[in-house]
Amino acid sequence: MEHMHRDLLDLIANWPDRVQLAFARARTVFCDVADAAEVGPLDESLKWGQPAWRPRRARTGSTLRMTWSPETPDHLLVYVDCKTDLAEQMEARFPGQFDNDGRRAMTFEIGADLPEDALWQLAYLTFTYHRNKRASA
């Protein structure tokens, strides 16, 4: 993945330093997953005003979005496509580890112990979603 686009940089620049650090750590995980899963490069953009990642290769994976809000200052909010079962899969793999609405939204606490293993699994499942569905059909 290349450097971040100006609109992403402008958005992130308004977040507190500790949130920027957590965002950078999560973004690194997402890039590492894309490499490990061999899904090709990721498109990085803003979708609905939130940073979003998706494999460039068609029919490979789904979109993963992440944002921060002053209303929940100690959390990163991560979203998956509500037409997938990704949130359910994450609850099954990491029961009660983070807030999960079971449909599309997961909330990760910002801190020294950002759950990188859970973020890795979420990114892997998301970025390989369509590829895995075809393989299991």
N, CA, C and O atoms as a GROMACS GRO file, in nm:
protein
  548
    1MET      N    1   0.085  -0.117   0.000
    1MET     CA    2   0.000   0.000   0.000
    1MET      C    3   0.090   0.123   0.000
    1MET      O    4   0.188   0.128   0.074
    2GLU      N    5   0.057   0.220  -0.080
    2GLU     CA    6   0.135   0.341  -0.087
    2GLU      C    7   0.107   0.428   0.036
    2GLU      O    8   0.039   0.388   0.130
    3HIS      N    9   0.163   0.547   0.031
    3HIS     CA   10   0.139   0.642   0.139
    3HIS      C   11  -0.008   0.680   0.144
    3HIS      O   12  -0.080   0.668   0.045
    4MET      N   13  -0.052   0.727   0.259
    4MET     CA   14  -0.192   0.765   0.274
    4MET      C   15  -0.227   0.886   0.188
    4MET      O   16  -0.145   0.975   0.166
    5HIS      N   17  -0.350   0.885   0.138
    5HIS     CA   18  -0.401   0.998   0.062
    5HIS      C   19  -0.418   1.119   0.153
    5HIS      O   20  -0.434   1.105   0.274
    6ARG      N   21  -0.413   1.236   0.095
    6ARG     CA   22  -0.423   1.361   0.169
    6ARG      C   23  -0.552   1.367   0.252
    6ARG      O   24  -0.547   1.413   0.366
    7ASP      N   25  -0.665   1.322   0.199
    7ASP     CA   26  -0.790   1.330   0.275
    7ASP      C   27  -0.786   1.243   0.401
    7ASP      O   28  -0.843   1.279   0.504
    8LEU      N   29  -0.720   1.128   0.392
    8LEU     CA   30  -0.702   1.043   0.510
    8LEU      C   31  -0.609   1.110   0.611
    8LEU      O   32  -0.638   1.112   0.731
    9LEU      N   33  -0.499   1.165   0.562
    9LEU     CA   34  -0.405   1.233   0.651
    9LEU      C   35  -0.471   1.350   0.723
    9LEU      O   36  -0.449   1.372   0.842
   10ASP      N   37  -0.552   1.425   0.650
   10ASP     CA   38  -0.621   1.540   0.710
   10ASP      C   39  -0.717   1.494   0.820
   10ASP      O   40  -0.726   1.558   0.925
   11LEU      N   41  -0.788   1.386   0.796
   11LEU     CA   42  -0.880   1.334   0.897
   11LEU      C   43  -0.805   1.288   1.021
   11LEU      O   44  -0.840   1.326   1.133
   12ILE      N   45  -0.703   1.206   1.002
   12ILE     CA   46  -0.628   1.148   1.113
   12ILE      C   47  -0.555   1.256   1.192
   12ILE      O   48  -0.539   1.243   1.314
   13ALA      N   49  -0.511   1.362   1.126
   13ALA     CA   50  -0.437   1.470   1.193
   13ALA      C   51  -0.520   1.537   1.301
   13ALA      O   52  -0.464   1.597   1.393
   14ASN      N   53  -0.651   1.529   1.292
   14ASN     CA   54  -0.739   1.590   1.391
   14ASN      C   55  -0.764   1.500   1.511
   14ASN      O   56  -0.828   1.543   1.607
   15TRP      N   57  -0.717   1.378   1.509
   15TRP     CA   58  -0.735   1.284   1.620
   15TRP      C   59  -0.625   1.304   1.722
   15TRP      O   60  -0.516   1.348   1.686
   16PRO      N   61  -0.651   1.271   1.850
   16PRO     CA   62  -0.545   1.279   1.951
   16PRO      C   63  -0.427   1.188   1.916
   16PRO      O   64  -0.443   1.088   1.845
   17ASP      N   65  -0.310   1.222   1.966
   17ASP     CA   66  -0.188   1.147   1.934
   17ASP      C   67  -0.201   0.998   1.965
   17ASP      O   68  -0.159   0.916   1.884
   18ARG      N   69  -0.257   0.963   2.080
   18ARG     CA   70  -0.268   0.822   2.118
   18ARG      C   71  -0.361   0.746   2.023
   18ARG      O   72  -0.342   0.626   2.000
   19VAL      N   73  -0.460   0.815   1.969
   19VAL     CA   74  -0.550   0.754   1.872
   19VAL      C   75  -0.479   0.736   1.739
   19VAL      O   76  -0.493   0.634   1.672
   20GLN      N   77  -0.401   0.836   1.700
   20GLN     CA   78  -0.322   0.825   1.578
   20GLN      C   79  -0.226   0.707   1.586
   20GLN      O   80  -0.208   0.634   1.488
   21LEU      N   81  -0.166   0.687   1.702
   21LEU     CA   82  -0.074   0.575   1.721
   21LEU      C   83  -0.148   0.442   1.709
   21LEU      O   84  -0.099   0.350   1.642
   22ALA      N   85  -0.263   0.430   1.773
   22ALA     CA   86  -0.343   0.306   1.763
   22ALA      C   87  -0.388   0.283   1.619
   22ALA      O   88  -0.386   0.170   1.571
   23PHE      N   89  -0.427   0.389   1.551
   23PHE     CA   90  -0.467   0.379   1.410
   23PHE      C   91  -0.350   0.328   1.327
   23PHE      O   92  -0.367   0.238   1.244
   24ALA      N   93  -0.232   0.384   1.348
   24ALA     CA   94  -0.114   0.342   1.271
   24ALA      C   95  -0.081   0.195   1.297
   24ALA      O   96  -0.045   0.123   1.204
   25ARG      N   97  -0.094   0.151   1.421
   25ARG     CA   98  -0.069   0.010   1.453
   25ARG      C   99  -0.170  -0.079   1.382
   25ARG      O  100  -0.133  -0.181   1.324
   26ALA      N  101  -0.298  -0.042   1.386
   26ALA     CA  102  -0.400  -0.121   1.319
   26ALA      C  103  -0.378  -0.122   1.168
   26ALA      O  104  -0.391  -0.226   1.104
   27ARG      N  105  -0.345  -0.008   1.110
   27ARG     CA  106  -0.319   0.001   0.966
   27ARG      C  107  -0.204  -0.091   0.926
   27ARG      O  108  -0.210  -0.157   0.822
   28THR      N  109  -0.099  -0.095   1.008
   28THR     CA  110   0.013  -0.185   0.981
   28THR      C  111  -0.032  -0.330   0.982
   28THR      O  112   0.009  -0.409   0.897
   29VAL      N  113  -0.116  -0.365   1.078
   29VAL     CA  114  -0.172  -0.501   1.083
   29VAL      C  115  -0.246  -0.530   0.954
   29VAL      O  116  -0.228  -0.637   0.895
   30PHE      N  117  -0.329  -0.439   0.909
   30PHE     CA  118  -0.408  -0.461   0.788
   30PHE      C  119  -0.318  -0.483   0.667
   30PHE      O  120  -0.343  -0.572   0.586
   31CYS      N  121  -0.213  -0.403   0.654
   31CYS     CA  122  -0.119  -0.420   0.542
   31CYS      C  123  -0.046  -0.553   0.551
   31CYS      O  124  -0.026  -0.620   0.450
   32ASP      N  125  -0.006  -0.591   0.672
   32ASP     CA  126   0.062  -0.720   0.691
   32ASP      C  127  -0.030  -0.836   0.655
   32ASP      O  128   0.014  -0.934   0.594
   33VAL      N  129  -0.155  -0.826   0.692
   33VAL     CA  130  -0.252  -0.931   0.659
   33VAL      C  131  -0.268  -0.944   0.508
   33VAL      O  132  -0.270  -1.054   0.454
   34ALA      N  133  -0.280  -0.831   0.441
   34ALA     CA  134  -0.296  -0.835   0.295
   34ALA      C  135  -0.179  -0.908   0.230
   34ALA      O  136  -0.198  -0.985   0.137
   35ASP      N  137  -0.058  -0.883   0.279
   35ASP     CA  138   0.059  -0.953   0.227
   35ASP      C  139   0.053  -1.102   0.260
   35ASP      O  140   0.074  -1.186   0.172
   36ALA      N  141   0.026  -1.134   0.385
   36ALA     CA  142   0.024  -1.275   0.429
   36ALA      C  143  -0.087  -1.354   0.361
   36ALA      O  144  -0.069  -1.472   0.330
   37ALA      N  145  -0.200  -1.292   0.337
   37ALA     CA  146  -0.315  -1.360   0.276
   37ALA      C  147  -0.304  -1.365   0.124
   37ALA      O  148  -0.385  -1.430   0.057
   38GLU      N  149  -0.204  -1.295   0.070
   38GLU     CA  150  -0.182  -1.290  -0.075
   38GLU      C  151  -0.308  -1.245  -0.150
   38GLU      O  152  -0.349  -1.305  -0.249
   39VAL      N  153  -0.367  -1.137  -0.099
   39VAL     CA  154  -0.486  -1.082  -0.165
   39VAL      C  155  -0.450  -0.964  -0.256
   39VAL      O  156  -0.538  -0.902  -0.315
   40GLY      N  157  -0.323  -0.936  -0.267
   40GLY     CA  158  -0.281  -0.826  -0.352
   40GLY      C  159  -0.283  -0.696  -0.272
   40GLY      O  160  -0.313  -0.697  -0.153
   41PRO      N  161  -0.252  -0.587  -0.337
   41PRO     CA  162  -0.251  -0.459  -0.265
   41PRO      C  163  -0.392  -0.420  -0.222
   41PRO      O  164  -0.492  -0.464  -0.279
   42LEU      N  165  -0.397  -0.336  -0.120
   42LEU     CA  166  -0.524  -0.285  -0.070
   42LEU      C  167  -0.550  -0.146  -0.126
   42LEU      O  168  -0.457  -0.066  -0.141
   43ASP      N  169  -0.675  -0.117  -0.156
   43ASP     CA  170  -0.717   0.020  -0.182
   43ASP      C  171  -0.745   0.081  -0.046
   43ASP      O  172  -0.813   0.020   0.036
   44GLU      N  173  -0.694   0.199  -0.024
   44GLU     CA  174  -0.718   0.272   0.100
   44GLU      C  175  -0.789   0.401   0.062
   44GLU      O  176  -0.741   0.476  -0.023
   45SER      N  177  -0.902   0.426   0.125
   45SER     CA  178  -0.981   0.542   0.089
   45SER      C  179  -1.067   0.584   0.207
   45SER      O  180  -1.060   0.526   0.316
   46LEU      N  181  -1.148   0.686   0.185
   46LEU     CA  182  -1.252   0.724   0.281
   46LEU      C  183  -1.384   0.674   0.227
   46LEU      O  184  -1.420   0.702   0.113
   47LYS      N  185  -1.457   0.601   0.308
   47LYS     CA  186  -1.594   0.559   0.275
   47LYS      C  187  -1.682   0.605   0.390
   47LYS      O  188  -1.657   0.572   0.506
   48TRP      N  189  -1.784   0.681   0.357
   48TRP     CA  190  -1.872   0.738   0.459
   48TRP      C  191  -1.791   0.820   0.560
   48TRP      O  192  -1.824   0.824   0.679
   49GLY      N  193  -1.686   0.886   0.512
   49GLY     CA  194  -1.603   0.970   0.596
   49GLY      C  195  -1.511   0.894   0.691
   49GLY      O  196  -1.455   0.953   0.784
   50GLN      N  197  -1.494   0.764   0.667
   50GLN     CA  198  -1.411   0.680   0.754
   50GLN      C  199  -1.302   0.612   0.672
   50GLN      O  200  -1.326   0.573   0.557
   51PRO      N  201  -1.182   0.596   0.730
   51PRO     CA  202  -1.078   0.520   0.661
   51PRO      C  203  -1.127   0.380   0.629
   51PRO      O  204  -1.190   0.314   0.712
   52ALA      N  205  -1.098   0.334   0.507
   52ALA     CA  206  -1.147   0.203   0.462
   52ALA      C  207  -1.039   0.135   0.379
   52ALA      O  208  -0.959   0.199   0.310
   53TRP      N  209  -1.039   0.001   0.388
   53TRP     CA  210  -0.944  -0.082   0.314
   53TRP      C  211  -1.020  -0.194   0.247
   53TRP      O  212  -1.116  -0.247   0.301
   54ARG      N  213  -0.974  -0.229   0.125
   54ARG     CA  214  -1.035  -0.338   0.049
   54ARG      C  215  -0.932  -0.388  -0.052
   54ARG      O  216  -0.860  -0.308  -0.112
   55PRO      N  217  -0.923  -0.520  -0.071
   55PRO     CA  218  -0.831  -0.570  -0.174
   55PRO      C  219  -0.869  -0.514  -0.311
   55PRO      O  220  -0.987  -0.507  -0.346
   56ARG      N  221  -0.769  -0.474  -0.388
   56ARG     CA  222  -0.794  -0.422  -0.523
   56ARG      C  223  -0.846  -0.530  -0.617
   56ARG      O  224  -0.926  -0.502  -0.706
   57ARG      N  225  -0.800  -0.653  -0.596
   57ARG     CA  226  -0.842  -0.762  -0.682
   57ARG      C  227  -0.990  -0.792  -0.660
   57ARG      O  228  -1.032  -0.814  -0.546
   58ALA      N  229  -1.068  -0.792  -0.766
   58ALA     CA  230  -1.212  -0.813  -0.757
   58ALA      C  231  -1.246  -0.952  -0.700
   58ALA      O  232  -1.171  -1.048  -0.720
   59ARG      N  233  -1.356  -0.959  -0.632
   59ARG     CA  234  -1.412  -1.083  -0.577
   59ARG      C  235  -1.314  -1.157  -0.485
   59ARG      O  236  -1.314  -1.280  -0.479
   60THR      N  237  -1.232  -1.082  -0.415
   60THR     CA  238  -1.138  -1.140  -0.322
   60THR      C  239  -1.188  -1.124  -0.179
   60THR      O  240  -1.203  -1.221  -0.105
   61GLY      N  241  -1.213  -0.999  -0.142
   61GLY     CA  242  -1.253  -0.972  -0.005
   61GLY      C  243  -1.350  -0.857   0.004
   61GLY      O  244  -1.394  -0.801  -0.096
   62SER      N  245  -1.383  -0.825   0.126
   62SER     CA  246  -1.479  -0.721   0.156
   62SER      C  247  -1.408  -0.599   0.212
   62SER      O  248  -1.286  -0.600   0.231
   63THR      N  249  -1.484  -0.494   0.238
   63THR     CA  250  -1.430  -0.369   0.290
   63THR      C  251  -1.428  -0.371   0.442
   63THR      O  252  -1.521  -0.419   0.507
   64LEU      N  253  -1.320  -0.318   0.497
   64LEU     CA  254  -1.304  -0.300   0.640
   64LEU      C  255  -1.287  -0.150   0.664
   64LEU      O  256  -1.200  -0.087   0.605
   65ARG      N  257  -1.372  -0.094   0.750
   65ARG     CA  258  -1.364   0.049   0.783
   65ARG      C  259  -1.328   0.064   0.930
   65ARG      O  260  -1.360  -0.021   1.012
   66MET      N  261  -1.260   0.173   0.962
   66MET     CA  262  -1.224   0.199   1.101
   66MET      C  263  -1.231   0.349   1.126
   66MET      O  264  -1.194   0.429   1.040
   67THR      N  265  -1.280   0.387   1.243
   67THR     CA  266  -1.287   0.529   1.276
   67THR      C  267  -1.274   0.549   1.426
   67THR      O  268  -1.272   0.454   1.504
   68TRP      N  269  -1.264   0.674   1.462
   68TRP     CA  270  -1.260   0.717   1.601
   68TRP      C  271  -1.356   0.832   1.617
   68TRP      O  272  -1.378   0.910   1.523
   69SER      N  273  -1.415   0.844   1.735
   69SER     CA  274  -1.509   0.951   1.762
   69SER      C  275  -1.486   1.008   1.901
   69SER      O  276  -1.457   0.933   1.994
   70PRO      N  277  -1.497   1.139   1.917
   70PRO     CA  278  -1.483   1.198   2.050
   70PRO      C  279  -1.591   1.148   2.148
   70PRO      O  280  -1.574   1.156   2.269
   71GLU      N  281  -1.702   1.097   2.094
   71GLU     CA  282  -1.808   1.045   2.180
   71GLU      C  283  -1.765   0.915   2.250
   71GLU      O  284  -1.816   0.881   2.357
   72THR      N  285  -1.672   0.843   2.188
   72THR     CA  286  -1.616   0.721   2.249
   72THR      C  287  -1.464   0.734   2.242
   72THR      O  288  -1.399   0.665   2.163
   73PRO      N  289  -1.407   0.823   2.324
   73PRO     CA  290  -1.266   0.862   2.307
   73PRO      C  291  -1.164   0.751   2.334
   73PRO      O  292  -1.049   0.764   2.293
   74ASP      N  293  -1.203   0.645   2.399
   74ASP     CA  294  -1.109   0.539   2.432
   74ASP      C  295  -1.123   0.416   2.342
   74ASP      O  296  -1.074   0.308   2.376
   75HIS      N  297  -1.190   0.433   2.228
   75HIS     CA  298  -1.216   0.318   2.142
   75HIS      C  299  -1.198   0.349   1.994
   75HIS      O  300  -1.223   0.461   1.949
   76LEU      N  301  -1.154   0.249   1.920
   76LEU     CA  302  -1.159   0.251   1.775
   76LEU      C  303  -1.281   0.170   1.735
   76LEU      O  304  -1.306   0.063   1.791
   77LEU      N  305  -1.356   0.220   1.640
   77LEU     CA  306  -1.473   0.150   1.591
   77LEU      C  307  -1.439   0.091   1.455
   77LEU      O  308  -1.389   0.160   1.367
   78VAL      N  309  -1.465  -0.038   1.439
   78VAL     CA  310  -1.434  -0.109   1.316
   78VAL      C  311  -1.564  -0.163   1.260
   78VAL      O  312  -1.646  -0.218   1.332
   79TYR      N  313  -1.582  -0.146   1.129
   79TYR     CA  314  -1.706  -0.187   1.063
   79TYR      C  315  -1.676  -0.283   0.948
   79TYR      O  316  -1.579  -0.266   0.874
   80VAL      N  317  -1.761  -0.384   0.935
   80VAL     CA  318  -1.759  -0.475   0.821
   80VAL      C  319  -1.893  -0.463   0.749
   80VAL      O  320  -1.987  -0.404   0.802
   81ASP      N  321  -1.901  -0.519   0.631
   81ASP     CA  322  -2.024  -0.518   0.553
   81ASP      C  323  -2.132  -0.595   0.629
   81ASP      O  324  -2.111  -0.709   0.670
   82CYS      N  325  -2.248  -0.532   0.648
   82CYS     CA  326  -2.356  -0.595   0.725
   82CYS      C  327  -2.419  -0.714   0.653
   82CYS      O  328  -2.496  -0.789   0.712
   83LYS      N  329  -2.387  -0.731   0.524
   83LYS     CA  330  -2.441  -0.846   0.450
   83LYS      C  331  -2.352  -0.969   0.464
   83LYS      O  332  -2.378  -1.073   0.403
   84THR      N  333  -2.246  -0.958   0.544
   84THR     CA  334  -2.157  -1.071   0.569
   84THR      C  335  -2.183  -1.126   0.709
   84THR      O  336  -2.260  -1.068   0.786
   85ASP      N  337  -2.120  -1.236   0.740
   85ASP     CA  338  -2.128  -1.292   0.876
   85ASP      C  339  -1.999  -1.268   0.953
   85ASP      O  340  -1.969  -1.340   1.048
   86LEU      N  341  -1.922  -1.168   0.913
   86LEU     CA  342  -1.791  -1.143   0.972
   86LEU      C  343  -1.800  -1.106   1.120
   86LEU      O  344  -1.719  -1.155   1.199
   87ALA      N  345  -1.895  -1.023   1.159
   87ALA     CA  346  -1.908  -0.987   1.301
   87ALA      C  347  -1.943  -1.110   1.384
   87ALA      O  348  -1.892  -1.128   1.495
   88GLU      N  349  -2.029  -1.195   1.331
   88GLU     CA  350  -2.063  -1.320   1.401
   88GLU      C  351  -1.940  -1.410   1.414
   88GLU      O  352  -1.916  -1.468   1.520
   89GLN      N  353  -1.862  -1.422   1.307
   89GLN     CA  354  -1.741  -1.503   1.313
   89GLN      C  355  -1.644  -1.451   1.419
   89GLN      O  356  -1.581  -1.529   1.490
   90MET      N  357  -1.633  -1.319   1.429
   90MET     CA  358  -1.542  -1.262   1.528
   90MET      C  359  -1.591  -1.288   1.670
   90MET      O  360  -1.510  -1.313   1.759
   91GLU      N  361  -1.720  -1.281   1.692
   91GLU     CA  362  -1.773  -1.309   1.826
   91GLU      C  363  -1.748  -1.456   1.862
   91GLU      O  364  -1.719  -1.486   1.978
   92ALA      N  365  -1.759  -1.544   1.766
   92ALA     CA  366  -1.733  -1.686   1.792
   92ALA      C  367  -1.585  -1.710   1.823
   92ALA      O  368  -1.552  -1.792   1.909
   93ARG      N  369  -1.496  -1.638   1.755
   93ARG     CA  370  -1.352  -1.658   1.776
   93ARG      C  371  -1.300  -1.585   1.900
   93ARG      O  372  -1.206  -1.632   1.965
   94PHE      N  373  -1.361  -1.472   1.934
   94PHE     CA  374  -1.316  -1.389   2.046
   94PHE      C  375  -1.435  -1.351   2.134
   94PHE      O  376  -1.466  -1.232   2.146
   95PRO      N  377  -1.502  -1.448   2.194
   95PRO     CA  378  -1.624  -1.418   2.270
   95PRO      C  379  -1.597  -1.320   2.385
   95PRO      O  380  -1.512  -1.344   2.471
   96GLY      N  381  -1.672  -1.210   2.383
   96GLY     CA  382  -1.666  -1.112   2.490
   96GLY      C  383  -1.538  -1.032   2.499
   96GLY      O  384  -1.522  -0.953   2.593
   97GLN      N  385  -1.445  -1.049   2.405
   97GLN     CA  386  -1.318  -0.977   2.413
   97GLN      C  387  -1.334  -0.829   2.381
   97GLN      O  388  -1.256  -0.746   2.429
   98PHE      N  389  -1.434  -0.793   2.301
   98PHE     CA  390  -1.460  -0.654   2.266
   98PHE      C  391  -1.607  -0.641   2.234
   98PHE      O  392  -1.675  -0.741   2.208
   99ASP      N  393  -1.657  -0.518   2.236
   99ASP     CA  394  -1.798  -0.497   2.204
   99ASP      C  395  -1.821  -0.530   2.057
   99ASP      O  396  -1.746  -0.486   1.970
  100ASN      N  397  -1.925  -0.607   2.032
  100ASN     CA  398  -1.955  -0.654   1.897
  100ASN      C  399  -2.107  -0.658   1.885
  100ASN      O  400  -2.174  -0.725   1.964
  101ASP      N  401  -2.161  -0.586   1.787
  101ASP     CA  402  -2.307  -0.586   1.773
  101ASP      C  403  -2.359  -0.709   1.699
  101ASP      O  404  -2.480  -0.724   1.681
  102GLY      N  405  -2.267  -0.798   1.655
  102GLY     CA  406  -2.307  -0.921   1.587
  102GLY      C  407  -2.350  -0.901   1.444
  102GLY      O  408  -2.386  -0.997   1.376
  103ARG      N  409  -2.346  -0.779   1.396
  103ARG     CA  410  -2.392  -0.750   1.261
  103ARG      C  411  -2.284  -0.682   1.178
  103ARG      O  412  -2.251  -0.728   1.068
  104ARG      N  413  -2.228  -0.572   1.230
  104ARG     CA  414  -2.128  -0.501   1.151
  104ARG      C  415  -2.029  -0.421   1.231
  104ARG      O  416  -1.922  -0.388   1.178
  105ALA      N  417  -2.057  -0.387   1.355
  105ALA     CA  418  -1.971  -0.296   1.431
  105ALA      C  419  -1.900  -0.367   1.546
  105ALA      O  420  -1.960  -0.445   1.620
  106MET      N  421  -1.771  -0.339   1.558
  106MET     CA  422  -1.691  -0.390   1.668
  106MET      C  423  -1.614  -0.273   1.728
  106MET      O  424  -1.566  -0.186   1.655
  107THR      N  425  -1.601  -0.272   1.858
  107THR     CA  426  -1.535  -0.164   1.929
  107THR      C  427  -1.412  -0.218   2.000
  107THR      O  428  -1.422  -0.308   2.083
  108PHE      N  429  -1.296  -0.163   1.967
  108PHE     CA  430  -1.170  -0.205   2.027
  108PHE      C  431  -1.118  -0.094   2.117
  108PHE      O  432  -1.112   0.022   2.077
  109GLU      N  433  -1.081  -0.129   2.239
  109GLU     CA  434  -1.028  -0.031   2.332
  109GLU      C  435  -0.888   0.012   2.289
  109GLU      O  436  -0.804  -0.070   2.252
  110ILE      N  437  -0.865   0.143   2.295
  110ILE     CA  438  -0.734   0.198   2.262
  110ILE      C  439  -0.648   0.190   2.387
  110ILE      O  440  -0.692   0.229   2.495
  111GLY      N  441  -0.531   0.144   2.372
  111GLY     CA  442  -0.438   0.137   2.484
  111GLY      C  443  -0.316   0.057   2.446
  111GLY      O  444  -0.298   0.020   2.330
  112ALA      N  445  -0.235   0.033   2.544
  112ALA     CA  446  -0.112  -0.041   2.520
  112ALA      C  447  -0.139  -0.182   2.469
  112ALA      O  448  -0.056  -0.240   2.400
  113ASP      N  449  -0.254  -0.234   2.504
  113ASP     CA  450  -0.287  -0.372   2.466
  113ASP      C  451  -0.391  -0.378   2.355
  113ASP      O  452  -0.486  -0.455   2.363
  114LEU      N  453  -0.374  -0.296   2.252
  114LEU     CA  454  -0.464  -0.304   2.137
  114LEU      C  455  -0.466  -0.449   2.091
  114LEU      O  456  -0.359  -0.506   2.066
  115PRO      N  457  -0.581  -0.509   2.079
  115PRO     CA  458  -0.588  -0.653   2.048
  115PRO      C  459  -0.548  -0.685   1.904
  115PRO      O  460  -0.633  -0.708   1.818
  116GLU      N  461  -0.416  -0.685   1.880
  116GLU     CA  462  -0.367  -0.704   1.744
  116GLU      C  463  -0.404  -0.841   1.688
  116GLU      O  464  -0.425  -0.854   1.567
  117ASP      N  465  -0.412  -0.943   1.773
  117ASP     CA  466  -0.451  -1.075   1.724
  117ASP      C  467  -0.594  -1.073   1.670
  117ASP      O  468  -0.623  -1.129   1.564
  118ALA      N  469  -0.683  -1.007   1.743
  118ALA     CA  470  -0.822  -0.997   1.697
  118ALA      C  471  -0.830  -0.912   1.570
  118ALA      O  472  -0.904  -0.945   1.478
  119LEU      N  473  -0.755  -0.802   1.565
  119LEU     CA  474  -0.754  -0.719   1.443
  119LEU      C  475  -0.698  -0.798   1.325
  119LEU      O  476  -0.747  -0.784   1.213
  120TRP      N  477  -0.596  -0.879   1.349
  120TRP     CA  478  -0.537  -0.961   1.244
  120TRP      C  479  -0.643  -1.058   1.189
  120TRP      O  480  -0.663  -1.068   1.068
  121GLN      N  481  -0.711  -1.127   1.279
  121GLN     CA  482  -0.814  -1.224   1.237
  121GLN      C  483  -0.926  -1.154   1.162
  121GLN      O  484  -0.973  -1.204   1.059
  122LEU      N  485  -0.970  -1.039   1.213
  122LEU     CA  486  -1.077  -0.965   1.147
  122LEU      C  487  -1.034  -0.923   1.007
  122LEU      O  488  -1.110  -0.940   0.911
  123ALA      N  489  -0.914  -0.869   0.994
  123ALA     CA  490  -0.866  -0.827   0.862
  123ALA      C  491  -0.853  -0.946   0.768
  123ALA      O  492  -0.892  -0.938   0.652
  124TYR      N  493  -0.800  -1.056   0.818
  124TYR     CA  494  -0.784  -1.175   0.734
  124TYR      C  495  -0.920  -1.225   0.684
  124TYR      O  496  -0.938  -1.251   0.565
  125LEU      N  497  -1.014  -1.238   0.776
  125LEU     CA  498  -1.148  -1.286   0.737
  125LEU      C  499  -1.214  -1.190   0.639
  125LEU      O  500  -1.282  -1.233   0.545
  126THR      N  501  -1.195  -1.061   0.659
  126THR     CA  502  -1.257  -0.960   0.572
  126THR      C  503  -1.193  -0.957   0.434
  126THR      O  504  -1.263  -0.959   0.333
  127PHE      N  505  -1.061  -0.952   0.431
  127PHE     CA  506  -0.990  -0.938   0.303
  127PHE      C  507  -0.994  -1.065   0.218
  127PHE      O  508  -0.961  -1.060   0.100
  128THR      N  509  -1.032  -1.178   0.277
  128THR     CA  510  -1.043  -1.304   0.202
  128THR      C  511  -1.186  -1.354   0.196
  128THR      O  512  -1.210  -1.468   0.156
  129TYR      N  513  -1.281  -1.272   0.234
  129TYR     CA  514  -1.419  -1.315   0.250
  129TYR      C  515  -1.477  -1.384   0.125
  129TYR      O  516  -1.527  -1.495   0.135
  130HIS      N  517  -1.471  -1.320   0.012
  130HIS     CA  518  -1.530  -1.377  -0.111
  130HIS      C  519  -1.448  -1.496  -0.162
  130HIS      O  520  -1.505  -1.594  -0.210
  131ARG      N  521  -1.319  -1.487  -0.152
  131ARG     CA  522  -1.233  -1.598  -0.192
  131ARG      C  523  -1.265  -1.723  -0.109
  131ARG      O  524  -1.275  -1.833  -0.163
  132ASN      N  525  -1.281  -1.705   0.021
  132ASN     CA  526  -1.313  -1.817   0.109
  132ASN      C  527  -1.453  -1.872   0.085
  132ASN      O  528  -1.474  -1.993   0.092
  133LYS      N  529  -1.548  -1.785   0.056
  133LYS     CA  530  -1.684  -1.832   0.027
  133LYS      C  531  -1.686  -1.919  -0.099
  133LYS      O  532  -1.754  -2.022  -0.103
  134ARG      N  533  -1.611  -1.878  -0.202
  134ARG     CA  534  -1.605  -1.959  -0.325
  134ARG      C  535  -1.538  -2.093  -0.297
  134ARG      O  536  -1.582  -2.196  -0.349
  135ALA      N  537  -1.434  -2.093  -0.217
  135ALA     CA  538  -1.360  -2.217  -0.188
  135ALA      C  539  -1.443  -2.317  -0.109
  135ALA      O  540  -1.425  -2.438  -0.123
  136SER      N  541  -1.536  -2.266  -0.025
  136SER     CA  542  -1.617  -2.357   0.057
  136SER      C  543  -1.746  -2.399  -0.012
  136SER      O  544  -1.819  -2.483   0.039
  137ALA      N  545  -1.774  -2.341  -0.126
  137ALA     CA  546  -1.899  -2.374  -0.198
  137ALA      C  547  -1.889  -2.504  -0.274
  137ALA      O  548  -1.985  -2.544  -0.339
   0.00000   0.00000   0.00000
